[in-house]
């Protein structure tokens, strides 16, 4: 049975995104001298704390 390297109570997720968006995330994380994962965690955490809702619509 494998364990999560970060510790108990955590879960690893993976996402696929357009190369352009991934490159932007990499550049922003690099400019802050942090990993892409850490940068995404910070951005998502700040958005979730804001309480703002996203308006999602299906592409046609």
MOLINRA-V658652 format. One record per pair of residues at least 12 apart in sequence whose C-alpha atoms are under 10 Angstrom apart, sorted by the first residue. I is the first residue (numbers start at 0). J is the second residue. Records with the same first field share a line. If there is no record, write none. Layout:
# MOLINRA-V658652
I: J  J
This chain:
# MOLINRA-V658652
13: 36
21: 35
22: 35
24: 36  38  39
25: 38  39
27: 39
